[in-house]
Amino acid sequence: MTLLLSRFERLSLPELVGQGENEQTEFKRLVHSPSKIAKPITAFANSLGGIILIGVDDDKRIVGIHSEKEILEVVVEGVKLHTDPEPKIDIYHEEFKRRLVLFVIVPESPDKPHYHLEKTTDPRTGKSVMEKRVYTREGSRNKALCDDRITLMESNKNPLNVSFGEKEIMLLNFLRKNRKITAYEYGKMTGLPLVKARESLIAMVRSGAVILQTESGKSFYSLPT
């Protein structure tokens, strides 16, 4: 049992299912793909934690599973081969009207971000490549983060180190005259490589001097309102 499970244990399985999918609950009728089950696992680990109910349909019907052993193997393979670093999970089962439901408990992780790994084909070269994405939970969906959000999540693991030098003053002066700036634009303005520009902006975000916003899937930085 985990601390996360204690949030759900006061609810019966029908009550939990009746609440529907949300920020901390996902239903899976069946699980065949290790890669697909790894996606919500990383999303919950990178967010507030959550529970995956395997054997429950999207329409809230408790259909049950046929082979606990087979599904356990898929879940374990998903964590081992399709996440980095591997998040901690708890697994147990519960029977309802002779239908077996598997519970996958994913606590919020202190080691975020956890990357979801999936082999895909590069459309330009036709070669197999390993795609790495960071997902978080947004409502009942698993949302891929942009590079700026990933950098912020990684930065939160380290002590804040920011200095207000010439480049930072240049940034603040620019934002007083303009509504926003991207990491790419800041890099061009200061001569910093994109990675260093993004790291500098994220340090400013953590200091409270600027804020990170996302619109239509694109990230930019602006002054606090």
PALUMKOL-250458 format. One record per residue: x, y, z of N, C-alpha, C, O in turn; residue number from 1. Coordinates in steps of 0.1 Angstrom, whole numbers, always signed. Layout:
! PALUMKOL-250458
REC     nc1     nc2     nc3    cac1    cac2    cac3     cc1     cc2     cc3     oc1     oc2     oc3   resi
REC       X       Y       Z       X       Y       Z       X       Y       Z       X       Y       Z    NUM
...
END
This chain:
! PALUMKOL-250458
REC     nc1     nc2     nc3    cac1    cac2    cac3     cc1     cc2     cc3     oc1     oc2     oc3   resi
REC      +8     -12      +0      +0      +0      +0      +9     +13      +0     +19     +13      +7      1
REC      +5     +22      -8     +12     +35      -8      +3     +46      -3      -9     +44      +0      2
REC      +9     +58      +0      +1     +69      +4      -9     +73      -6     -20     +77      -3      3
REC      -5     +71     -19     -15     +74     -30     -27     +65     -29     -38     +70     -30      4
REC     -25     +53     -26     -36     +43     -26     -46     +47     -15     -58     +45     -16      5
REC     -41     +53      -4     -50     +57      +7     -60     +67      +2     -71     +68      +9      6
REC     -57     +75      -8     -67     +84     -13     -79     +77     -20     -90     +83     -20      7
REC     -77     +65     -25     -87     +57     -32     -94     +47     -23    -105     +42     -26      8
REC     -87     +42     -13     -91     +30      -6    -105     +32      +1    -111     +22      +4      9
REC    -109     +44      +4    -122     +46     +10    -133     +44      +0    -145     +43      +4     10
REC    -130     +43     -13    -140     +41     -23    -141     +27     -28    -130     +20     -29     11
REC    -153     +21     -30    -154      +8     -36    -150      +9     -50    -150     +20     -56     12
REC    -147      -2     -57    -144      -2     -71    -155      +4     -79    -152     +13     -88     13
REC    -168      +1     -77    -179      +8     -85    -179     +23     -83    -182     +30     -92     14
REC    -176     +27     -71    -176     +42     -68    -165     +48     -75    -166     +59     -81     15
REC    -153     +42     -75    -141     +47     -82    -143     +48     -97    -140     +58    -103     16
REC    -149     +38    -102    -152     +37    -117    -163     +48    -120    -162     +54    -130     17
REC    -172     +49    -111    -183     +59    -113    -179     +73    -115    -186     +81    -121     18
REC    -167     +76    -109    -162     +90    -110    -156     +93    -124    -154    +104    -128     19
REC    -154     +82    -132    -149     +84    -145    -134     +87    -146    -127     +88    -135     20
REC    -128     +87    -158    -114     +91    -159    -112    +105    -156    -120    +114    -159     21
REC    -101    +108    -149     -98    +122    -146     -83    +124    -144     -75    +116    -149     22
REC     -79    +134    -137     -65    +137    -135     -57    +126    -129     -45    +125    -131     23
REC     -64    +118    -121     -56    +107    -113     -62     +93    -116     -58     +84    -109     24
REC     -71     +92    -126     -76     +78    -128     -77     +76    -143     -82     +85    -151     25
REC     -73     +64    -148     -74     +60    -162     -79     +46    -163     -75     +37    -155     26
REC     -88     +44    -173     -93     +30    -175     -86     +24    -187     -83     +30    -197     27
REC     -84     +11    -186     -79      +3    -197     -87     -10    -198     -88     -18    -188     28
REC     -94     -13    -209    -102     -25    -210     -92     -37    -211     -94     -47    -204     29
REC     -82     -35    -220     -72     -46    -222     -58     -39    -223     -58     -27    -226     30
REC     -48     -46    -221     -34     -41    -222     -26     -51    -231     -23     -62    -226     31
REC     -22     -47    -243     -14     -55    -251      +0     -49    -254      +9     -57    -255     32
REC      +1     -36    -253     +13     -29    -257     +21     -24    -245     +16     -15    -238     33
REC     +33     -29    -243     +41     -23    -232     +43      -8    -233     +43      -1    -223     34
REC     +45      -4    -246     +48     +11    -248     +36     +19    -245     +37     +30    -239     35
REC     +24     +14    -248     +12     +22    -245      +8     +23    -231      +4     +33    -226     36
REC     +10     +12    -223      +8     +13    -209     +18     +21    -202     +15     +27    -191     37
REC     +30     +22    -207     +41     +30    -201     +38     +45    -202     +42     +53    -193     38
REC     +30     +49    -212     +27     +63    -213     +19     +69    -201     +24     +79    -195     39
REC      +8     +64    -197      +1     +69    -186      +9     +67    -173      +7     +75    -163     40
REC     +17     +57    -172     +25     +55    -160     +35     +67    -158     +36     +72    -148     41
REC     +42     +70    -169     +51     +82    -168     +43     +95    -166     +48    +103    -158     42
REC     +31     +96    -172     +24    +108    -170     +20    +110    -156     +21    +121    -150     43
REC     +15     +99    -149     +11    +100    -135     +23    +103    -126     +23    +111    -117     44
REC     +34     +96    -129     +47     +98    -121     +52    +113    -122     +57    +118    -113     45
REC     +50    +119    -134     +54    +133    -136     +44    +143    -131     +47    +155    -131     46
REC     +32    +138    -127     +22    +147    -122     +19    +145    -107     +29    +144     -99     47
REC      +7    +143    -103      +3    +141     -89      +1    +127     -85      -3    +124     -75     48
REC      +5    +118     -95      +3    +103     -92     -11     +99     -97     -19    +108    -100     49
REC     -14     +86     -98     -27     +82    -102     -28     +67    -102     -19     +60     -97     50
REC     -40     +62    -107     -43     +48    -106     -48     +44    -120     -57     +51    -126     51
REC     -43     +33    -125     -48     +27    -138     -56     +15    -135     -51      +6    -128     52
REC     -68     +14    -139     -77      +3    -137     -78      -5    -150     -84      -1    -159     53
REC     -72     -17    -150     -72     -25    -162     -83     -36    -160     -83     -44    -151     54
REC     -92     -36    -170    -104     -44    -169    -116     -36    -168    -127     -41    -165     55
REC    -115     -23    -171    -126     -13    -170    -126      -6    -184    -116      -1    -189     56
REC    -138      -6    -190    -140      +0    -203    -141     +15    -202    -144     +21    -191     57
REC    -139     +22    -213    -141     +37    -213    -155     +41    -209    -157     +52    -204     58
REC    -165     +33    -212    -178     +36    -208    -182     +33    -194    -194     +32    -190     59
REC    -172     +30    -186    -173     +27    -171    -178     +13    -169    -182     +10    -157     60
REC    -179      +4    -179    -183     -10    -176    -171     -18    -170    -160     -17    -176     61
REC    -173     -25    -160    -163     -34    -154    -163     -47    -161    -172     -55    -158     62
REC    -154     -49    -170    -155     -61    -179    -145     -72    -174    -147     -84    -177     63
REC    -135     -68    -166    -126     -78    -161    -115     -82    -171    -116     -78    -182     64
REC    -105     -89    -165     -94     -94    -174     -94    -109    -173     -99    -115    -164     65
REC     -88    -115    -183     -88    -130    -184     -75    -136    -178     -75    -147    -172     66
REC     -64    -129    -180     -51    -134    -176     -43    -123    -168     -37    -114    -174     67
REC     -43    -125    -155     -35    -115    -147     -21    -116    -150     -14    -106    -150     68
REC     -16    -128    -151      -1    -130    -154      +3    -123    -167     +14    -117    -167     69
REC      -5    -125    -177      -1    -119    -190      -1    -104    -190      +8     -98    -195     70
REC     -10     -98    -183     -11     -83    -182      +0     -78    -173      +6     -68    -176     71
REC      +3     -85    -162     +14     -82    -153     +27     -81    -161     +35     -72    -160     72
REC     +29     -91    -170     +41     -91    -178     +42     -79    -187     +53     -73    -189     73
REC     +31     -75    -193     +31     -64    -202     +34     -51    -194     +42     -43    -199     74
REC     +28     -49    -182     +30     -37    -174     +45     -36    -170     +51     -26    -171     75
REC     +51     -48    -165     +65     -48    -161     +74     -45    -172     +84     -38    -171     76
REC     +71     -51    -184     +79     -48    -196     +78     -34    -200     +88     -28    -204     77
REC     +66     -28    -199     +65     -14    -202     +73      -5    -194     +80      +5    -199     78
REC     +74      -8    -181     +82      +1    -172     +97      -1    -174    +104      +8    -174     79
REC    +101     -14    -177    +115     -17    -178    +121     -12    -192    +132      -7    -192     80
REC    +113     -13    -202    +118     -10    -216    +114      +4    -221    +119      +9    -231     81
REC    +103     +10    -215     +98     +22    -222     +97     +34    -212     +90     +43    -215     82
REC    +104     +33    -201    +105     +45    -192    +120     +47    -188    +127     +38    -187     83
REC    +123     +59    -185    +136     +63    -181    +136     +76    -173    +133     +86    -179     84
REC    +140     +76    -160    +143     +65    -152    +130     +57    -149    +119     +62    -151     85
REC    +131     +45    -144    +119     +37    -141    +112     +43    -129    +117     +44    -118     86
REC     +99     +46    -130     +91     +51    -118     +87     +39    -110     +86     +28    -115     87
REC     +85     +41     -97     +80     +31     -88     +65     +29     -90     +58     +39     -91     88
REC     +60     +17     -90     +46     +14     -91     +42      +3     -81     +51      -5     -77     89
REC     +30      +2     -77     +24      -9     -70     +13     -15     -78      +6      -8     -85     90
REC     +12     -28     -77      +1     -35     -85      -6     -45     -76      +0     -52     -68     91
REC     -19     -45     -76     -27     -55     -69     -40     -57     -77     -43     -50     -86     92
REC     -48     -67     -73     -60     -69     -80     -72     -70     -71     -71     -71     -58     93
REC     -84     -68     -76     -96     -69     -69    -107     -75     -77    -107     -73     -89     94
REC    -115     -83     -71    -126     -90     -78    -139     -84     -76    -143     -81     -64     95
REC    -147     -82     -86    -160     -76     -85    -170     -84     -94    -168     -85    -106     96
REC    -179     -91     -88    -189     -99     -95    -182    -109    -104    -185    -111    -116     97
REC    -172    -116     -98    -164    -126    -105    -156    -120    -117    -151    -128    -126     98
REC    -154    -107    -117    -145    -101    -128    -133     -95    -121    -134     -87    -111     99
REC    -122     -98    -126    -109     -94    -120    -104     -81    -126    -103     -80    -138    100
REC    -101     -71    -118     -96     -58    -122     -82     -56    -116     -80     -58    -104    101
REC     -73     -52    -124     -59     -50    -120     -57     -35    -117     -61     -27    -125    102
REC     -52     -32    -105     -49     -18    -101     -34     -16    -103     -26     -23     -97    103
REC     -31      -5    -110     -17      -1    -112     -16     +13    -105     -21     +23    -110    104
REC      -9     +13     -93      -8     +25     -85      +5     +32     -89     +16     +26     -88    105
REC      +5     +45     -93     +17     +52     -97     +18     +65     -88     +10     +74     -89    106
REC     +27     +65     -78     +28     +76     -69     +35     +88     -77     +42     +86     -87    107
REC     +32    +100     -73     +40    +111     -78     +55    +109     -75     +58    +105     -64    108
REC     +63    +111     -85     +77    +107     -83     +86    +119     -79     +84    +130     -84    109
REC     +96    +117     -70    +105    +127     -67    +117    +128     -77    +125    +137     -76    110
REC    +117    +119     -87    +127    +118     -97    +123    +123    -110    +129    +120    -120    111
REC    +112    +130    -111    +107    +135    -124    +117    +145    -130    +124    +152    -123    112
REC    +118    +145    -143    +109    +139    -153    +113    +125    -156    +125    +121    -157    113
REC    +103    +117    -159    +104    +103    -164    +101    +104    -179     +90    +109    -183    114
REC    +110     +98    -187    +108     +99    -201    +101     +86    -206    +103     +75    -201    115
REC     +92     +88    -216     +86     +77    -223     +94     +74    -235     +97     +83    -243    116
REC     +98     +61    -237    +107     +57    -247     +99     +48    -257     +92     +39    -254    117
REC    +101     +52    -270     +94     +44    -280    +102     +44    -293    +106     +55    -298    118
REC    +104     +32    -299    +111     +31    -312    +101     +36    -323     +90     +32    -324    119
REC    +107     +45    -331     +99     +49    -343    +108     +51    -355    +120     +49    -354    120
REC    +102     +54    -366    +110     +55    -379    +112     +70    -382    +102     +77    -384    121
REC    +124     +74    -384    +127     +87    -389    +122     +89    -403    +127     +82    -412    122
REC    +112     +98    -406    +107     +99    -419    +117    +104    -430    +115    +102    -442    123
REC    +128    +110    -425    +138    +116    -434    +148    +105    -438    +152    +105    -450    124
REC    +151     +97    -429    +162     +87    -432    +156     +72    -433    +163     +64    -439    125
REC    +144     +70    -428    +139     +57    -428    +145     +48    -417    +142     +36    -417    126
REC    +154     +53    -409    +160     +45    -399    +152     +45    -386    +145     +54    -383    127
REC    +154     +34    -378    +148     +33    -365    +155     +42    -355    +167     +41    -354    128
REC    +147     +50    -348    +152     +59    -338    +144     +57    -325    +133     +53    -325    129
REC    +150     +61    -314    +144     +60    -301    +138     +74    -298    +145     +84    -296    130
REC    +125     +75    -297    +118     +88    -294    +116     +89    -279    +111     +80    -273    131
REC    +121    +100    -274    +119    +103    -259    +110    +115    -257    +112    +126    -262    132
REC     +99    +112    -249     +90    +123    -246     +87    +123    -232     +87    +112    -225    133
REC     +83    +135    -227     +79    +136    -213     +64    +139    -213     +59    +149    -219    134
REC     +56    +131    -206     +41    +133    -205     +38    +137    -191     +44    +132    -181    135
REC     +27    +145    -190     +21    +148    -177      +6    +146    -179      +1    +145    -190    136
REC      -1    +146    -168     -15    +143    -168     -22    +157    -168     -20    +165    -160    137
REC     -31    +159    -178     -39    +171    -179     -54    +166    -181     -58    +162    -192    138
REC     -62    +168    -170     -75    +162    -171     -75    +147    -172     -68    +140    -164    139
REC     -81    +142    -182     -81    +127    -185     -72    +124    -196     -73    +112    -201    140
REC     -63    +133    -200     -54    +130    -211     -39    +130    -206     -36    +137    -196    141
REC     -31    +123    -214     -17    +124    -212     -11    +133    -222     -11    +131    -234    142
REC      -5    +144    -217      +0    +155    -226     +15    +155    -227     +22    +155    -216    143
REC     +20    +156    -239     +35    +157    -241     +40    +171    -238     +33    +180    -243    144
REC     +50    +172    -230     +56    +185    -227     +65    +190    -238     +72    +182    -244    145
REC     +66    +204    -239     +75    +210    -248     +89    +210    -241     +90    +208    -229    146
REC     +99    +213    -249    +113    +214    -243    +115    +223    -232    +122    +220    -222    147
REC    +108    +235    -232    +109    +245    -221    +103    +239    -208    +109    +241    -198    148
REC     +92    +232    -209     +86    +226    -197     +94    +215    -191     +95    +213    -179    149
REC    +100    +207    -200    +109    +197    -196    +121    +202    -189    +125    +197    -178    150
REC    +127    +213    -194    +139    +219    -188    +135    +225    -174    +143    +224    -165    151
REC    +123    +230    -173    +118    +235    -160    +117    +224    -150    +121    +225    -138    152
REC    +111    +213    -154    +110    +201    -145    +123    +196    -141    +125    +192    -129    153
REC    +133    +195    -150    +146    +190    -147    +153    +200    -137    +160    +196    -128    154
REC    +151    +213    -140    +158    +223    -132    +153    +223    -117    +160    +226    -108    155
REC    +140    +219    -115    +135    +219    -102    +142    +209     -92    +140    +210     -80    156
REC    +149    +200     -98    +156    +190     -90    +169    +196     -84    +175    +191     -75    157
REC    +173    +208     -89    +186    +214     -85    +184    +227     -78    +174    +233     -80    158
REC    +194    +231     -70    +193    +244     -63    +192    +256     -74    +198    +255     -84    159
REC    +185    +266     -70    +184    +278     -79    +197    +285     -80    +203    +288     -69    160
REC    +202    +288     -92    +214    +295     -94    +212    +305    -105    +212    +302    -117    161
REC    +209    +318    -101    +206    +328    -112    +214    +341    -108    +215    +345     -96    162
REC    +219    +347    -118    +226    +360    -116    +220    +370    -126    +217    +367    -137    163
REC    +219    +383    -122    +213    +393    -131    +225    +401    -137    +229    +411    -132    164
REC    +230    +396    -148    +240    +403    -155    +235    +410    -167    +223    +414    -168    165
REC    +244    +413    -176    +240    +420    -188    +229    +414    -197    +220    +420    -201    166
REC    +230    +401    -198    +220    +394    -207    +207    +394    -200    +196    +395    -207    167
REC    +206    +392    -187    +194    +392    -180    +187    +406    -180    +175    +407    -181    168
REC    +195    +416    -179    +190    +430    -179    +185    +433    -193    +175    +439    -195    169
REC    +192    +428    -203    +188    +429    -217    +174    +423    -219    +165    +428    -226    170
REC    +172    +411    -213    +159    +404    -214    +148    +412    -208    +137    +414    -214    171
REC    +150    +417    -196    +140    +424    -189    +136    +437    -196    +124    +441    -197    172
REC    +146    +444    -202    +143    +456    -210    +135    +453    -222    +127    +460    -226    173
REC    +139    +442    -228    +131    +437    -240    +117    +435    -237    +108    +439    -244    174
REC    +114    +428    -226    +101    +424    -222     +93    +436    -217     +80    +435    -218    175
REC     +99    +446    -213     +91    +458    -209     +86    +465    -222     +76    +473    -221    176
REC     +92    +463    -233     +87    +469    -246     +79    +459    -254     +71    +463    -263    177
REC     +81    +446    -252     +75    +436    -260     +68    +426    -251     +72    +424    -239    178
REC     +57    +420    -255     +49    +412    -247     +56    +398    -243     +54    +393    -232    179
REC     +63    +393    -252     +69    +380    -250     +82    +377    -258     +85    +385    -267    180
REC     +89    +366    -255    +101    +362    -262    +102    +347    -261     +98    +341    -251    181
REC    +107    +341    -271    +109    +326    -271    +124    +324    -267    +132    +333    -268    182
REC    +127    +311    -264    +140    +307    -261    +149    +310    -273    +161    +314    -272    183
REC    +144    +306    -285    +152    +308    -297    +155    +323    -299    +166    +327    -302    184
REC    +145    +332    -297    +147    +346    -299    +157    +352    -289    +165    +360    -292    185
REC    +156    +347    -276    +165    +351    -266    +180    +347    -269    +189    +354    -267    186
REC    +181    +335    -275    +194    +330    -279    +200    +339    -290    +212    +342    -289    187
REC    +192    +342    -299    +197    +351    -310    +201    +364    -305    +210    +370    -310    188
REC    +193    +370    -296    +195    +383    -291    +208    +384    -282    +215    +394    -282    189
REC    +211    +373    -275    +223    +373    -266    +235    +365    -271    +246    +366    -266    190
REC    +233    +358    -282    +244    +350    -287    +246    +337    -280    +256    +330    -282    191
REC    +236    +333    -271    +237    +320    -264    +232    +309    -273    +222    +311    -280    192
REC    +238    +297    -272    +232    +285    -278    +218    +283    -273    +215    +286    -261    193
REC    +209    +276    -280    +195    +275    -276    +194    +268    -263    +186    +272    -254    194
REC    +202    +257    -260    +201    +250    -248    +205    +260    -236    +198    +260    -226    195
REC    +215    +267    -237    +219    +277    -227    +209    +288    -225    +207    +292    -214    196
REC    +204    +293    -236    +194    +303    -236    +181    +298    -228    +176    +305    -219    197
REC    +177    +286    -231    +166    +280    -224    +169    +279    -209    +160    +282    -200    198
REC    +181    +274    -205    +184    +272    -191    +185    +285    -184    +180    +286    -172    199
REC    +190    +296    -191    +190    +309    -185    +176    +314    -182    +173    +320    -171    200
REC    +167    +312    -192    +153    +317    -190    +146    +309    -179    +138    +315    -171    201
REC    +149    +296    -178    +142    +288    -168    +147    +292    -154    +139    +293    -145    202
REC    +160    +296    -153    +164    +301    -140    +157    +314    -136    +154    +317    -125    203
REC    +154    +322    -146    +147    +335    -144    +132    +332    -140    +127    +339    -132    204
REC    +127    +321    -146    +113    +317    -142    +113    +313    -127    +104    +317    -120    205
REC    +123    +305    -123    +123    +300    -110    +125    +311    -100    +121    +310     -88    206
REC    +132    +322    -104    +135    +333     -95    +122    +342     -94    +122    +350     -85    207
REC    +113    +340    -103    +101    +348    -103    +102    +361    -112     +92    +369    -112    208
REC    +113    +363    -119    +115    +375    -127    +106    +374    -140    +102    +385    -144    209
REC    +105    +362    -145     +97    +361    -157     +88    +348    -155     +90    +341    -146    210
REC     +78    +347    -164     +69    +335    -163     +70    +328    -177     +72    +334    -187    211
REC     +68    +315    -176     +67    +306    -188     +53    +303    -191     +45    +299    -183    212
REC     +49    +306    -204     +35    +304    -208     +35    +295    -221     +45    +295    -228    213
REC     +24    +289    -223     +22    +281    -235      +9    +284    -242      -1    +284    -236    214
REC     +10    +287    -255      -2    +289    -263      -1    +281    -276      +9    +282    -283    215
REC     -12    +274    -279     -12    +266    -291      +0    +257    -293      +5    +255    -304    216
REC      +5    +251    -281     +16    +242    -282     +29    +249    -282     +40    +242    -283    217
REC     +30    +262    -282     +43    +269    -283     +45    +277    -270     +36    +283    -264    218
REC     +58    +276    -266     +61    +283    -253     +68    +296    -255     +75    +298    -265    219
REC     +66    +305    -246     +72    +318    -246     +73    +323    -232     +67    +318    -223    220
REC     +81    +334    -230     +84    +339    -217     +79    +354    -217     +80    +361    -227    221
REC     +74    +358    -205     +69    +372    -204     +71    +376    -190     +74    +369    -181    222
REC     +68    +389    -188     +69    +395    -174     +57    +391    -166     +46    +389    -172    223
REC     +58    +389    -153     +46    +386    -145     +36    +398    -146     +40    +409    -147    224
REC     +24    +395    -145     +13    +405    -145     +10    +410    -132      +1    +418    -130    225
END
